[in-house]
């Protein structure tokens, strides 16, 4: 994700020109806004023709990359600690070291010692802006003002002498007013991750639909070695119908181990003339290695202001950096660069909005699922209660049939006594019955006031109320059935006592 910041004294800060999505080129730090790209003639992932090389990792190639078939210690073209003039996993060759030295020594953020040509350029620029001697009269003062306007604008030629060629004013000159300093996010990927960014002049949908063909074409560009595998890390859309594709290459050794090709090594191979032309045939307009900057590189970038940027402004930009650990100041030169960064900002805003829309849809779906789940839980609770009541009814009937024909036992008598005590407590005016009557009167008053004031009232669910009534009815029927059994038993006892009383006098008269 791209982090974009703004200074209080400059325009909104966006990625630097030539570094899409805040990615920095590990091998060079050239000027911003000066990189030119060549559009691909056609969008085709057909295998391009290689001229003069046998492949990226071929054993017969001594220039560029040379990877052997094992991770040995040889010093030839194989993969080892000594690489000669080739580049391998073991380290950087002399070609890349020279490139880095050249880039870091004469790049945008460096200030090498001024050569005589540079000194003459500064003297000629000062003469064109302050004291031109082209006409030799008062018109030279008007010409000086015109040269100043051109220098401020960053375009045109400044004529100041008949014997010396005019000065070319570019946007990189120190007097150009259309420049500012922004901030870009520094990548945090290691060189061992092997991530290389390829920017295609095609839409994301076209890239995704032909992704497999793209992988096969890149594999052919790398020499078609069976030990190499091209993988796509991610595909992301960019402004102006461009697409960023992040790839890495995995090399498998004969002993079964595998390792990613370092990003700088892969990028250096892509920068070769014949390989770069093959990539342009695929539609690649820009490529770079996604690697983090070393502390020494960051220090060098910060210590040396870019060409055409006032050192005071550069120091103020370093002071105003909102996150020095993650962001680095970069110059913004010209309206074209500002427009590009504005497009990147708009693109990132659209991506964030798309992500927010997806999250919102997920939240809505989760809320629907939660509502459905809560309704099912309530339904299952009611069903569980109904099944519990049915189970209780079955147990009651089973217990009644099991006790049928038996006299009341001691535990049943204790239960009857406890029920009588509970009934007495409920009917006592000062006990629960009085409290229940008081609660009932308060409930009636609240219902009455609620109806008058249109306040919120609480109702019992009709299904739950029906279940309560059914439960109470079953309880009442159980008590009635128990009372009838007790009455029947009492009638039987009275009948037995009556028969016993009548049989005793007859026996007394028989034995008298």
N, C-alpha and C positions, 0 to 999 in steps of 0.2 A: 504494500500500500504506500502511496506517495504522500509524504508530509509536506505541506506547502505553508510557508510563513511569509509575513510581510513586515517590512521595516516602517518605522514612523516617518521616515524621510524619503522613501523610495516607493516605487510601484509594487504591487503584490508580487511576492517571490515565488517563482516557478522553476522547473528544471532548466538547466543551462542548455544553450543551443548545442546541437550535436550530441547531446546526452539524453536521449528519450527516457522518460519515467525515472529521472534522477539517477541514471546509471552512469558510471564513470569508466572511461577507458583506462585499463591498467597499464598499457604500454606507452601512452603518450598523453600529454595534456596540452593540446593545441589550442588555437584561438576559438572563441565562441562565436557562432554565427557566421563562420567563414567556410564551413565544410560544404562542399558541393556534392550532390548525389546524381547518379545516372539512372534514369527509369529503365526498367526491364522492357524489352520489346514485346514480350508476350508472356502470358501466364501459363507455363507448361513445366511440368516436373519430369520431363524426359531427361535421359542421361546426357549431360553435356560431354563434349569431347575434350580430352586432356591432351595437352601439347607439351611434350618434353619431359614429362615425369611419369613414373610408373606407379604412383599412388602415395598416399600420405605416410603409410607405415611400411612401405616396401623395403626389402633388405638391400636392393641394388641402388637405392637413392642415397646420396651422400649429402645433399643439401636440404635445408628445411628440417623435416622430422625424420627420424630414423628409429624405428622400434623393431627390435628383434623378436624372436619367438619365445623368449624367456626373460626373466628378471635377473640376468647374470651380472657379472662385473666387467664384461668386456669393454673395450674402448672403441670398437668399430661403430657400425650403424646400429647395433643392437641396443637394448634397453639396459643401461648400467649406470654406474656412478661417473665414469669418464665418458663424455659424449663428443669430444672433439669439436667439430664445427656444427654438429647436428644438435637438435633439441629433443630432449626426452624427459622421462619422468624423474630422472635423477637430479636435474638442475637446469639452469639456463645456459644456453650456448653463447658463443661470442657474438653471434648475430643479434640475439635479443638484448644482450648486455649493451652493445653499441647503440641499439635502438633506444633503450631506456636512458642511457647516458645522454644521447642527443635530445631526447624528448624532455628530460628533466633539466638539461642544461640550457636549452634554447626555447622552451615552451612559453606558454602564456604567462605563467606565474613566476617566471625567472627573470632576473635582470642582469644579464651578462655585461661584461665590460663593453663600453661603447666603442665601436669601430669608427675609423675616419669617415666612412660613408654615413653612418648614423649621425655623427657630429655635424657633417655638412647638411644633412637633412633637417636637423633642428635649427641650424643657422639660417637655412633657406626659408623654413617655415616662419621663423621669427621675422625675417626681412619682409616676407610677403604680407604678414599681418600688421607690421608696425611701420616700416619705411621702404616701400617699393620705389624703385628708381626707373620705372619703365618709360614714363613720358617726360619727366623732368620738370613738371609744373604742378599747379594745385590739383590737377586731376589725379595725381598719385595718392592724395589723401582720400579721394573718393574710391579709388581702386583698393586702398588698404581696408576701408570699411566693407567693401564688397567681398574681399578675401576673408575678412573676419566672419561675415555672414555665412560664407561657404564652409569655413572651418567649424562654425557652430552647428551647421546643418549636417556636416560630415560627408559632403559630396562636392565634386567640381575640381577645378584647377585654379591655382593661385599664381598669377603672373606678377613678377616683381622686377625682372631685369631682362634686357635685350640679349644678353650673352649667356644666360643660364636658363635651363629648361624650367617650366613651371612646376610648382609643387602640387602633387596629387593629394587632395583632401579625402580621407576615408573616415568611417565612423570610429576607427580605432585611434584617431589623433587625439591628443590630450585636451583639445579645445571643444570637442564635440559635446553638445549639451544633451543629446538624446541618449543618455546612458544612466544606469543606476546599478545598484548592487542588491541581489536577492540571495536566497538560501536554497540549497538543494540537499536532499537526503543522501548520506553516504551509504553505499551498500555494505553489508556485513557478511557476504559470502566469502568462504575461503577459496584459495586457488585450487585446493584439492577437490572441491565440489565439482569443478569442471563445467560450470555454467557459462554458456556463450549465448548472447542475444543476437538474433537475426531479425531485422525489420523488413517486412515485405510490403510492397506497394499494392496490396490487395486487401479486400475485406476479410473480416474474421470468418464469415460463413464460407467463403471460398477456400480459405486455408483449412478449416475443419473438415470440409467435405473431401479434400484431397490430401489429408494428413499422411495417410499411408504412402501415397505416391511421393510426397515430399521426403519422408524418411528414407525411402528407397533411393531417391535421387541424391540425397546427401551422402548415403552410404557409398554410392558409386563415385562421388566426388572424392571421398576419402580413400579411394583405391579399390573398393569392393573386397577388402580383406574380411575373411570369414570370422576372424577373431575379434572384429570390431562390431559394436552394436550402437546404433544411433537411437537415442531416446528423447522424447519431447517432455520437458518439465512442465511447460504451461504455454497457453495461447491467450493473448490479451489484445483487445482492440485499442487502436490509437486514433488521434485526430487525422483528418484528411484521408480517410479510407485506408489507413495503414494498419498493419497487424504486427504485433511483437510475438515472436516465437522463441522460447528459451529451450535450448537443447543441451545435452551432454553425451559424451561418447564413452562407452565401457569397453575395455580391452580384456579379453580372457587369455590367460596363459595356459600352456599345455598341462601344467600340474593341477589345473582346476580352479585356481584362484582368479579373481577378477579385480580390476581397478579402474577408476575413472581417469580419463586423460585430463591433465591439468588445464584450467581455463586459458592461461596465457599461452600454453603450447598449441592448443587447438585454434585460438584466435590468430596466433602468428602464422599458422598454416593457411587459414582463410584469407590472410592479407597478401599472400603471394599473388603475383599478377595473373597467372593462368587460372588459379583457383578462384580469385576474385571475379574474373570475367565469367566463369562458370556459374558462380552464385548470382551474378547479375542476370544471367539468362533465366534463372529460376524466379527472378523478381526481387532479389535482395538489394535493398538500397543502402543498408547500413548494418554493420556488425561490430560487436565489441565484447570483451570479456567482463563478466560480472564478478569482480573481485574487490575486496576491501582495500582501502589505502593503508599503507604502513604508517606508523607514527612519524617516521622521518619524512615521508612524502607529504603528510598533512602539515607538518611543521614548515616544510619548504613552501607549500602553497600559501600558508598564512603569512609567512614572513615577507614574501615578495609580492607586491601589488601587481595586478595584471596590467598589460600595456594600455595606456590611455586612461587609467583610473587614478585619481588623485590619492596619494598615500594617506592623507588625512581622512578622506571618505572611507578608504579601506580599513583604517584603524577603527573608525567609528562603527563600521559594519561588524568587525570582530567583537567589539564591546556589546553591540546590540543583538548578538546571536542568541536566540532564545534557548538553544540546546547545543552547546559546543561539542558535546560527545556524539551527536547524531547528524548535525547540520554543518554545512560549510558554505561560506559566502562565495557567490559566483557573480560575474558581471553580466548585465543585461544591456546590450547595445542595439539601438535602433528600434523602430516600430515593428519591424518584422519579427524580431525576437519577442517583443512584448505580445504580439498577436499569437505567436506560437505557444507561449506560456499561458495565455488566456484560453486557448483551445484545450491545452492539457488540463487546466483547471476545470473547464466545463466538462471535459470527458470524465474526469475523476468524480465530479459532482453527480453526473449521470450514473456512474457505476455505484456510487454510494446510495443514490436514490433507488436504484434497482435492487440493491441488497436490502434496503429498508423495506421496500415493497414486499420482497420475498419473506422477510421476517414478520411483517404485518400479516401476510397471508397465513404463515405458520401459526402465529398467535391466534388468529381467528379460528383456524381449524382446531387448535388445541382447546379453545373455549367451547366450540361445538362438541368436541369429544368429552369435555368435562361435564357439560350439561347433560349429554346423553348418559354418561356414566352415573351421574348423581340420580337421574331418573330411574335407571336400572337398579341402583342400590336401594332406593326407596321401594321400588316394586318387589325386589327380593326380600326386603324386610317385612313387607306386608304378607308376602307369601310364606315366609318363615313363621310369622305369628299365626297365620291360619293353619299351617301344618302343625304347629305346637298345640293349638286348641283341639285340632282333630286327634292328635296323639293323646292328649289329656282325656278326651271323651272316650277313646278306645280303652284307656287304662281304667277309667271309672267303670265302664260297663264290664270290663273283665273282672275288676275287683268285686263288683256287685254279684256277678255270676259265681265267682269263687266263694264268696261269703254266703251265698244263698243257702238257707236251711240251718245255719249255725246261729247260736245265741250271741248276744252282744258280749264281746270280750272286754277285758280290763282296759286295754289301750284305746279301744273304741269309746268306752265309757269316759275315759280321760279326755278324749277329743271332744266328746259331747259337752262335757263340763267346761272345757276351754271355749267352745263356741258360745255357750250360754253366758260365760263371763264377758266375752267380747261383745255380745249382743247387749248385755246390761250396760257396759261402758258406753256403747254407742248411743243407747237410749237415755243415759243419764243427762239431765239438763245442763249440769255444770261441766260436763266432760266434752267429749268429741262432738256430740250432737249439737251442743250449743255453739261450739266453734264453727262447725259446718254451717249452721244456720246464719251465723254472723258473716261468714265468707260468702254464702249465697246472697245475703242482702247487699253486701258490698259489690258483688258482681252485678247484681241487678241495677244498683245505682250507677255503676260505671257504664253499663250498657245503655242506661237511660240518658246519662249525660253525653255519652258518645253519639247517640242518635240525635240529640239536640244540637251538639256542637260540631257534628259531622267529623268527629275524630276517627282515628283508625280503630277498627274492631277486629277481634281475633275469632276465628271460627275453626271448628274441628272438621277435618276432612270427612266427607260423607262416608267414604269406605271405612275409615277408622271408627267413625261413630256407629256405623252398622255393626262392625265387629265388636265394639264395646257392648252394644245392646245385646248382641248374640251371646257374648260371654256372660253378661249378667243374667240373661234368661236361662242359660245353661246352669249357672250357679243356683238360681232360684229353683229350677227343676230338680237339681240334685238335692237341695235341702228339703224340698217337698217330698221327694221320694224317700229320703232318709227319715223324715217325720212319719210318713205313712208306714214304713217298715217298723218303726218304734211303736206306733199305735197298734199295728197288727200283733206285734209281739206282746204288748200289754194285754190285748184282748185274749190272746192264747193263755197268758199267765192267769188272768182272772177266771177263765173257763176251767183251767186245771185246778185252781184253788176251790172253785165251786164244786167240782166233782169230788175233790178230796173231802170237803166238808160234808157232803151228802153221804158218802160211803162210810164215814166213821160212825154215826149212830146206828146204822144197820148192823155193823159188825159188833157193836156193843150189845144190841138186843139179841143177837144170835148166840153170844157166849154167856148171856146172863142166866 
